[in-house]
């Protein structure tokens, strides 16, 4: 792609002019240009600031269509993709025959004054001259025509000169782009002679407020244009883009980098070619560079870009900029695993937000604190308020008109209930509230990825693997999060008795900063690895140290139960089933208290195994048969049920003694 300086201007741009020519073809020549092409081309600016990204915490897919780049080759490529080569040829023919500002002036004026319905009630308005269609003023095309007209008439001589020079380069860049192979098949001769016919006259009268000096300027420009066509392009080949276009590109790129961890080199070309003055007007470009550096683990670059972002934002932003900057700093430290620094920044941001009585920003900070503690619950006792207090505050916040606050509050409430040995019915109630708010607040085109992740995790915890798999199939794969895939891979190696790489993986990951969930999964893998290599005492030590560590911030948790299940299995494997039975009984009682049939079924299977180990086959068989119907509803337990079935049918333990 040809590199060129890019200038941001509030006046008409070559990209706007191209869309106006398409509208002219639609209105005057009766060429059927599909509405979806106009919807793709016309910039639809949404005020999606970077602060909103802090609030969402999940992808927002309401704008799922990538905006078109401001080059003619990309517009032609879109038309070819839509299989409208005929429109592409006609468009190029018209653009080729724009030989001066007079044509541009007439085009803008005619579209605004002759092609718009004066009112929706006046549908029988007479069409002037060669106008084939009329456009409603409040339609997408009508609003865009009025917008372009206002931009054009507000521009002075210098802006129109810049428009012409930029348009000449815009057209020349397409014709000389060596990468334009896909549309080299378009015959230049076919679109060389496409003339404009403006209404009933060959020349439209300029508006009354145009001065004679402007008329003389246009005549002067015509002479300069002829000279330019003879001598070649201007030395300063600059492409003009509108702020709306640039905002669209920034919003799209931020959403891609922030949520999907991908970036587009096309937009990098645009951002890199902006002048320093324009970059300072759009500091979100530094925010994009910051996100890219975080995704690529470039610590110093990320910190520098974050400082640049806030240096330029301070001159434009509101009074909450300082505590928002501290919040970003906290998320930066959390991204690089520096939980201590992140916690300090969270605390400072919270204090400043409270001092300024900025409730809305305080709510956002609290959501991020909970999100941080969800990943690193070991730091929960070091924050000056408890997790339960934060959740209670968010639920009772006066900012209840914001659905994002409420849905995150109920989501974290449900997660904390899953961490603890909470009644399964309470978990379902919180989940229902969370789900209701999510589906009442999303747009039709949105996909609630955060809810899908949550639902998948919940059904896994409750033992319904098949339901969890349905949710996981909807969630797009995040290539940057391969820890869970690594765990599954090494668990598979355990089954194949390929132990060597497992130990190396565990030691390597111990040196990394892991979230609580990742730490738990690694500990369980380590325990199972130590069991298969018959280092039972080491496995027990890992479990005991983990129970002590985790109990500091969450007591009687589901994860504690998982570790105790592993401990009971080790005791049975070591022929100490008598010692395992009280532990299993405690696990079973806990599952019954919390109405959790999945954990209760796992406890029953362990008890059946322990009874069979000590030779009480009749008791184990009766217990197994009585609970078989409940256990079979959990797909995760199928292999364990089949293995225990062999035990109770006296295949392996026929002559077993204590």
C-alpha positions in Angstrom: 0.0 0.0 0.0 1.3 3.5 -0.9 2.4 5.4 2.2 1.3 9.0 2.5 0.7 11.6 5.2 -2.9 11.7 6.5 -4.6 14.9 7.6 -7.7 15.0 9.8 -10.1 17.7 8.6 -13.7 18.6 9.4 -14.3 19.6 5.7 -15.3 17.3 2.8 -13.0 14.4 2.1 -12.3 12.4 -1.1 -14.0 9.4 0.6 -17.1 11.6 1.2 -17.0 12.7 -2.4 -16.9 9.1 -3.7 -20.0 8.3 -1.7 -21.7 11.4 -3.0 -20.9 10.2 -6.6 -22.5 6.8 -5.7 -25.6 8.7 -4.5 -25.6 10.7 -7.7 -25.6 7.5 -9.8 -28.4 6.2 -7.7 -30.6 9.3 -7.9 -29.9 10.7 -11.4 -28.9 7.6 -13.4 -31.2 5.1 -11.8 -28.3 2.7 -11.0 -29.5 0.3 -8.2 -26.9 0.7 -5.5 -27.8 -1.7 -2.7 -28.5 -0.1 0.7 -26.1 -2.4 2.5 -23.2 -0.9 0.4 -24.2 2.6 1.6 -24.4 1.4 5.2 -20.9 -0.1 4.9 -19.5 3.0 3.4 -21.1 5.8 5.4 -19.2 6.4 8.7 -21.4 5.7 11.7 -19.6 7.4 14.6 -20.4 6.0 18.1 -19.0 7.8 21.1 -17.3 4.7 22.5 -14.7 6.2 24.8 -11.9 4.3 26.4 -13.6 4.7 29.8 -16.5 2.6 28.6 -14.2 -0.3 27.9 -13.3 -0.3 31.5 -16.9 -0.7 32.4 -17.9 -3.4 29.9 -15.2 -5.9 30.8 -16.4 -8.0 27.8 -16.6 -7.7 24.1 -19.3 -5.4 22.7 -20.2 -6.7 19.3 -22.9 -4.1 18.3 -20.6 -2.8 15.6 -19.3 -6.1 14.2 -18.6 -4.9 10.7 -15.2 -3.6 10.0 -15.2 0.0 8.7 -13.9 0.6 5.2 -10.5 2.2 4.8 -10.3 5.7 3.3 -8.7 4.5 0.0 -10.4 4.2 -3.4 -9.1 0.7 -3.8 -11.0 -0.4 -0.7 -14.2 1.1 -1.9 -13.8 -0.7 -5.3 -12.9 -3.9 -3.5 -16.2 -3.7 -1.5 -18.2 -3.3 -4.7 -16.4 -6.3 -6.2 -17.1 -8.4 -3.1 -20.8 -7.5 -3.5 -20.5 -8.6 -7.1 -21.4 -5.2 -8.5 -18.5 -4.6 -10.9 -20.9 -2.6 -13.1 -21.2 0.0 -10.3 -17.5 0.0 -9.8 -16.8 0.7 -13.4 -19.4 3.5 -13.5 -18.0 5.0 -10.3 -14.5 5.0 -11.6 -15.7 6.6 -14.8 -17.4 9.5 -12.9 -14.4 10.0 -10.7 -12.1 10.1 -13.7 -14.1 12.9 -15.2 -14.2 15.2 -12.1 -11.9 17.8 -13.6 -12.3 20.7 -11.2 -13.9 22.1 -8.1 -16.8 23.4 -10.2 -18.0 19.8 -10.7 -17.6 19.1 -7.0 -19.4 22.3 -6.2 -22.3 21.4 -8.5 -22.5 17.8 -7.3 -22.8 18.8 -3.6 -25.3 21.6 -4.4 -27.6 19.6 -6.7 -27.8 16.6 -4.3 -28.8 18.8 -1.4 -31.2 21.1 -3.3 -32.9 18.9 -5.9 -32.8 15.4 -4.6 -34.2 15.7 -1.0 -37.8 15.5 -0.1 -38.8 18.8 1.5 -40.9 16.9 4.1 -42.2 13.3 4.6 -45.7 14.6 4.0 -44.9 16.0 0.6 -44.4 12.6 -1.1 -45.8 13.9 -4.4 -43.1 16.5 -4.8 -42.2 17.0 -8.4 -38.8 15.7 -9.5 -36.7 18.3 -11.3 -34.9 17.6 -14.5 -33.3 14.2 -14.7 -33.8 13.3 -11.1 -35.1 9.7 -11.0 -35.5 9.3 -7.2 -36.1 11.5 -4.2 -34.5 10.9 -0.8 -36.1 11.6 2.5 -34.1 14.1 4.6 -34.2 12.0 7.7 -33.1 8.8 5.9 -29.5 7.6 6.1 -28.7 9.0 2.7 -30.6 12.2 3.4 -28.8 12.9 6.6 -25.4 12.2 5.0 -26.1 14.5 2.0 -27.0 17.3 4.4 -23.9 16.6 6.5 -21.6 16.7 3.5 -23.3 19.9 2.2 -22.7 21.7 5.5 -19.1 20.6 5.7 -18.5 21.8 2.2 -20.1 25.2 2.4 -18.3 25.9 5.7 -14.9 25.4 4.1 -12.9 28.3 2.8 -10.6 28.5 -0.2 -7.7 26.7 1.5 -9.9 23.8 2.6 -11.3 23.4 -1.0 -7.8 23.6 -2.4 -6.8 20.8 0.1 -9.8 18.8 -1.0 -8.9 19.0 -4.6 -5.2 18.1 -4.1 -6.2 15.2 -1.8 -8.8 14.0 -4.3 -6.3 14.0 -7.2 -3.9 12.0 -5.0 -6.8 9.7 -3.9 -7.6 8.9 -7.6 -3.9 8.7 -8.7 -3.1 6.4 -5.8 -5.6 3.9 -7.0 -4.5 3.9 -10.6 -0.9 3.4 -9.7 -1.2 1.0 -6.8 0.8 -2.1 -7.7 -1.3 -4.1 -5.2 -4.5 -3.4 -7.1 -4.3 -6.7 -9.1 -7.8 -7.8 -8.3 -9.3 -4.9 -10.2 -6.8 -4.5 -12.9 -9.3 -6.6 -14.9 -11.5 -3.4 -15.1 -11.1 -2.0 -18.5 -10.0 1.7 -18.2 -11.6 2.4 -21.6 -15.0 1.2 -20.4 -15.3 3.9 -17.7 -13.3 6.7 -19.4 -16.3 8.7 -20.6 -18.9 9.0 -17.8 -20.3 12.6 -17.6 -22.4 14.3 -15.0 -25.7 15.8 -15.9 -26.9 18.2 -13.2 -30.6 18.8 -13.4 -32.1 20.7 -16.3 -29.1 23.0 -16.8 -25.5 22.5 -17.6 -24.5 24.6 -14.6 -26.2 25.0 -11.3 -26.3 28.5 -9.8 -24.2 28.9 -6.7 -26.0 29.7 -3.4 -26.6 33.4 -2.9 -24.2 33.7 0.0 -21.2 32.7 -2.2 -19.2 35.9 -2.7 -17.7 37.0 -6.0 -14.2 36.3 -4.5 -15.2 32.7 -4.2 -16.3 32.6 -7.8 -12.9 34.1 -8.8 -11.2 31.5 -6.6 -12.9 28.7 -8.4 -11.9 30.0 -11.7 -8.3 30.3 -10.4 -8.5 26.8 -9.2 -9.6 25.6 -12.6 -6.4 27.1 -14.1 -4.3 25.6 -11.4 -5.9 22.2 -11.9 -5.1 22.2 -15.6 -1.5 23.1 -14.7 -1.4 20.3 -12.1 -2.7 17.8 -14.7 0.1 18.8 -17.0 2.9 18.8 -14.4 1.8 15.8 -12.3 0.9 15.5 -8.6 1.6 18.0 -5.9 4.8 17.5 -4.0 2.8 17.1 -0.8 0.6 14.2 -1.4 -1.8 14.2 1.6 -4.9 12.2 2.1 -7.7 13.9 4.0 -9.9 11.8 6.4 -12.8 13.0 8.6 -12.8 12.8 12.4 -15.8 10.5 12.2 -13.8 8.1 10.0 -10.9 8.2 12.4 -13.1 7.6 15.4 -14.6 4.6 13.7 -11.1 3.1 12.9 -10.0 3.8 16.5 -13.2 2.2 18.1 -12.9 -0.8 15.8 -9.2 -1.3 16.5 -9.6 -0.8 20.3 -12.4 -3.4 20.5 -10.3 -5.9 18.4 -7.1 -5.4 20.5 -8.8 -5.1 23.9 -11.2 -8.1 23.6 -10.0 -10.3 20.8 -6.2 -9.7 21.2 -5.8 -9.1 17.5 -4.7 -6.0 15.5 -4.8 -4.8 11.9 -1.8 -3.5 10.1 -4.1 -1.5 7.8 -5.1 0.8 10.7 -1.5 0.9 11.9 -0.6 2.5 8.6 -3.2 5.2 9.1 -2.3 5.9 12.7 1.5 6.0 11.9 1.0 8.5 9.1 -1.0 11.0 11.2 0.8 14.2 12.2 1.7 14.7 15.8 -0.9 17.5 16.0 -3.7 15.1 15.0 -2.4 12.4 17.3 -2.7 14.7 20.2 -6.4 15.3 19.3 -7.0 11.6 19.3 -5.0 10.2 22.3 -6.9 6.9 22.0 -4.2 6.0 19.4 -1.7 5.8 22.2 -4.2 3.6 24.1 -4.2 1.2 21.1 -0.4 1.1 21.2 -0.6 0.4 24.9 -2.9 -2.5 24.5 -0.7 -4.0 21.7 2.3 -3.7 24.0 0.4 -5.4 26.8 -0.7 -8.3 24.5 2.9 -8.7 23.4 4.3 -8.5 27.0 6.4 -5.4 26.3 6.4 -3.9 29.8 8.3 -0.7 29.3 6.6 0.1 26.0 3.2 -0.4 27.5 4.0 1.9 30.4 5.3 4.6 28.1 2.3 4.5 25.9 0.0 4.6 28.9 1.8 7.7 30.2 1.5 9.3 26.7 -2.2 8.5 26.6 -2.9 10.3 29.8 -0.5 13.2 29.1 -2.6 14.1 26.1 -6.0 13.1 27.7 -5.5 15.5 30.6 -6.0 18.5 28.4 -9.4 17.2 27.1 -10.9 15.0 29.7 -13.2 15.6 32.7 -12.2 15.9 36.3 -12.4 12.2 36.9 -9.3 11.7 34.6 -6.9 11.2 37.5 -8.7 8.3 39.3 -9.5 6.8 35.9 -5.7 6.9 35.1 -5.0 5.2 38.4 -7.5 2.5 37.5 -5.8 2.0 34.2 -2.5 1.8 36.0 -3.9 -0.9 38.3 -5.1 -2.9 35.4 -1.7 -2.5 33.7 0.1 -3.9 36.8 -2.5 -6.8 37.0 -1.9 -7.6 33.3 1.8 -8.2 34.1 1.1 -10.1 37.2 2.3 -7.4 39.7 -0.6 -7.9 42.1 1.0 -5.8 44.9 1.3 -2.7 42.7 -2.1 -3.3 41.3 -3.7 -3.5 44.7 -2.0 -0.2 45.8 -3.3 1.6 42.6 -6.8 0.2 43.2 -6.8 1.5 46.8 -5.5 5.0 45.7 -8.1 5.2 42.9 -10.9 4.3 45.4 -9.8 6.9 47.9 -9.7 9.7 45.3 -13.1 8.7 43.8 -14.6 8.8 47.2 -13.0 12.2 48.0 -14.5 13.6 44.8 -17.9 11.9 45.5 -17.7 10.4 42.0 -20.1 7.5 42.5 -20.2 6.3 38.9 -16.4 6.0 38.6 -16.3 4.4 42.1 -18.7 1.7 40.9 -16.4 1.0 37.9 -13.4 0.8 40.3 -15.3 -1.6 42.6 -16.2 -3.8 39.6 -12.5 -4.0 38.6 -11.4 -4.7 42.2 -13.8 -7.7 42.3 -12.6 -8.8 38.9 -9.0 -8.6 40.2 -9.9 -10.5 43.4 -11.7 -13.2 41.4 -8.4 -14.0 39.7 -6.2 -13.4 42.8 -8.4 -14.1 45.9 -5.3 -14.6 48.0 -5.2 -10.7 48.2 -8.8 -10.4 49.4 -7.7 -10.1 53.1 -5.3 -7.2 52.1 -7.9 -5.0 50.6 -9.5 -2.6 53.3 -13.0 -3.8 52.5 -14.2 -7.4 52.1 -15.6 -8.9 48.9 -19.0 -9.3 50.4 -19.1 -5.6 51.4 -18.2 -4.6 47.8 -20.9 -6.8 46.3 -23.4 -5.5 48.8 -22.4 -1.9 47.9 -22.8 -2.5 44.2 -26.2 -4.1 44.6 -27.5 -1.2 46.6 -25.7 1.5 44.6 -27.7 4.5 43.5 -26.4 4.0 40.0 -29.0 1.3 39.5 -30.0 2.8 36.1 -26.7 1.3 34.7 -27.4 -2.4 33.9 -23.6 -3.0 33.7 -23.2 -2.3 37.4 -26.0 -4.6 38.4 -25.1 -7.5 36.2 -21.5 -7.5 37.3 -22.6 -7.3 40.9 -24.8 -10.4 40.6 -22.2 -12.2 38.5 -19.6 -11.8 41.2 -22.1 -12.7 43.8 -22.8 -16.0 42.0 -19.1 -16.7 41.6 -18.4 -16.1 45.3 -21.2 -18.5 46.1 -19.6 -21.1 43.9 -16.2 -20.5 45.6 -17.9 -21.1 48.9 -19.9 -24.2 49.9 -23.1 -22.3 49.2 -26.5 -23.9 48.6 -26.8 -24.8 44.9 -30.3 -23.3 44.9 -28.9 -19.9 46.0 -26.4 -20.2 43.1 -29.2 -20.7 40.7 -31.2 -17.8 42.0 -28.2 -15.4 41.6 -27.5 -16.8 38.2 -31.1 -16.2 37.2 -30.9 -12.6 38.3 -27.6 -12.1 36.5 -29.0 -13.8 33.3 -32.2 -11.7 33.4 -30.2 -8.4 33.5 -27.8 -9.5 30.8 -30.5 -10.5 28.3 -32.6 -7.4 29.1 -29.7 -5.0 28.5 -28.0 -6.4 25.4 -28.7 -5.4 21.8 -29.9 -7.9 19.2 -26.5 -8.1 17.6 -24.5 -8.5 20.9 -23.1 -11.8 22.1 -22.8 -11.9 25.9 -19.4 -13.6 26.0 -19.0 -12.9 29.7 -22.3 -14.7 30.5 -21.4 -17.6 28.3 -18.1 -18.1 30.1 -19.8 -17.8 33.4 -22.5 -20.3 32.5 -19.9 -22.8 31.2 -18.0 -22.5 34.5 -21.2 -22.9 36.6 -22.3 -26.1 34.9 -18.8 -27.6 35.2 -18.9 -26.9 38.9 -22.3 -28.5 39.2 -21.1 -31.5 37.2 -23.2 -31.0 34.0 -20.3 -31.3 31.5 -22.6 -31.7 28.5 -24.4 -28.5 29.2 -21.1 -26.7 29.8 -19.8 -28.0 26.4 -22.8 -26.4 24.6 -21.8 -22.9 26.0 -18.2 -23.5 25.2 -19.0 -24.2 21.5 -20.5 -20.7 21.3 -17.5 -18.9 22.9 -14.7 -18.0 20.4 -11.3 -19.5 21.1 -8.9 -17.1 22.7 -5.5 -18.0 21.3 -3.7 -16.1 24.1 -5.2 -18.3 26.9 -3.7 -21.7 26.5 -3.2 -22.7 30.1 -6.4 -24.8 30.3 -5.4 -26.5 27.0 -2.0 -27.3 28.5 -3.5 -28.8 31.6 -5.8 -31.0 29.5 -2.8 -32.1 27.4 -0.7 -33.1 30.4 -3.7 -34.9 32.0 -3.9 -36.9 28.8 -0.2 -37.7 29.1 -0.8 -39.0 32.6 -3.3 -41.5 31.2 -0.7 -42.6 28.6 1.9 -42.9 31.4 4.2 -40.4 29.7 5.5 -38.7 32.9 8.7 -37.0 31.9 7.3 -33.7 30.4 4.7 -33.4 33.1 7.2 -32.7 35.9 9.1 -30.2 33.7 5.8 -28.4 32.9 4.8 -28.2 36.6 8.2 -26.8 37.7 8.1 -24.2 34.9 4.6 -23.0 35.7 5.4 -22.7 39.4 7.7 -19.8 38.5 4.9 -17.9 36.7 2.3 -15.5 38.2 -0.9 -17.5 38.0 -4.5 -16.7 38.8 -6.2 -18.6 41.6 -8.0 -20.9 39.2 -4.8 -21.7 37.3 -3.0 -22.3 40.6 -5.6 -24.8 41.7 -5.6 -26.7 38.4 -1.8 -26.9 38.5 -1.8 -28.2 42.2 -4.3 -30.9 41.3 -2.2 -31.9 38.2 0.9 -32.0 40.5 -1.0 -34.2 43.0 -2.1 -36.6 40.4 1.4 -36.7 38.9 3.0 -37.5 42.3 0.4 -40.3 42.8 1.2 -42.1 39.5 4.9 -41.9 40.3 4.1 -43.3 43.8 5.3 -40.3 45.8 2.2 -40.4 48.0 3.7 -38.5 50.9 4.8 -35.6 48.7 1.2 -35.5 47.2 -0.3 -35.3 50.7 2.1 -32.5 51.6 1.0 -30.5 48.5 -2.6 -31.0 49.4 -2.1 -30.0 53.1 -0.1 -26.9 52.2 -2.7 -25.9 49.6 -5.6 -26.3 52.1 -3.8 -24.1 54.6 -3.0 -21.5 51.9 -6.5 -21.4 50.5 -8.3 -21.4 53.8 -6.9 -18.0 54.6 -9.3 -16.3 52.2 -12.0 -18.8 51.5 -13.1 -21.4 54.0 -15.3 -24.4 53.3 -14.9 -23.8 49.5 -15.6 -26.0 46.5 -11.9 -25.9 45.7 -11.1 -27.2 49.3 -13.5 -30.1 48.6 -11.6 -30.9 45.3 -8.3 -31.1 47.2 -9.9 -33.3 49.9 -11.3 -35.6 47.3 -7.8 -36.0 46.0 -6.5 -36.7 49.5 -9.2 -39.4 50.0 -8.2 -41.1 46.7 -4.5 -41.1 47.9 -5.5 -42.7 51.2 -7.5 -45.4 49.4 -4.6 -46.0 47.0 -2.2 -46.3 50.0 -4.4 -49.0 51.5 -5.5 -46.6 54.3 -9.2 -46.7 53.4 -10.2 -46.7 57.1 -8.6 -43.2 57.4 -10.3 -42.1 54.2 -13.9 -43.0 55.3 -14.4 -40.1 57.9 -13.0 -37.6 55.3 -15.4 -39.0 52.7 -18.3 -38.8 55.1 -17.5 -35.2 55.8 -17.5 -34.4 52.1 -20.8 -36.2 51.6 -22.4 -34.3 54.5 -21.2 -31.0 53.0 -22.6 -31.8 49.6 -26.0 -32.8 51.1 -26.1 -29.5 53.1 -25.5 -27.5 50.0 -27.9 -29.5 47.8 -25.1 -30.5 45.5 -25.9 -33.9 43.9 -22.7 -33.9 41.8 -20.3 -33.7 44.8 -22.6 -36.1 46.8 -22.3 -38.6 43.9 -18.5 -38.3 43.8 -18.4 -38.8 47.6 -20.6 -41.9 47.3 -18.3 -43.4 44.6 -15.3 -42.8 46.9 -17.1 -44.4 49.8 -18.0 -47.4 47.7 -14.4 -47.8 46.6 -13.1 -47.5 50.2 -15.6 -50.1 51.5 -14.6 -52.5 48.7 -10.9 -51.9 49.6 -11.5 -53.1 53.1 -13.4 -56.1 52.0 -17.0 -54.9 52.7 -18.2 -55.8 49.2 -21.9 -56.4 50.2 -22.2 -52.9 51.8 -20.4 -51.3 48.9 -22.6 -53.1 46.4 -25.8 -52.0 48.1 -24.6 -48.4 48.4 -23.6 -48.4 44.8 -26.9 -49.8 43.5 -29.0 -47.5 45.6 -27.3 -44.3 44.2 -26.7 -45.5 40.6 -29.7 -43.6 39.1 -28.5 -40.3 40.6 -24.8 -40.8 39.6 -25.6 -41.6 36.0 -27.0 -38.1 35.3 -23.4 -36.8 35.5 -21.5 -37.5 32.3 -18.2 -36.7 34.0 -18.6 -39.7 36.3 -19.2 -42.3 33.6 -15.6 -43.7 33.6 -15.5 -43.7 37.4 -18.8 -45.5 37.6 -17.6 -48.2 35.2 -14.4 -48.7 37.2 -16.3 -48.9 40.5 -18.8 -51.3 39.0 -16.0 -53.8 38.4 -15.0 -53.4 42.0 -18.5 -54.1 43.5 -18.9 -57.0 41.2 -15.9 -58.6 42.9 -13.6 -58.7 39.8 -10.5 -57.4 41.4 -11.0 -57.5 45.2 -12.4 -60.9 45.7 -9.8 -62.0 48.2 -9.0 -58.5 49.6 -8.3 -58.2 53.3 -7.8 -55.1 55.5 
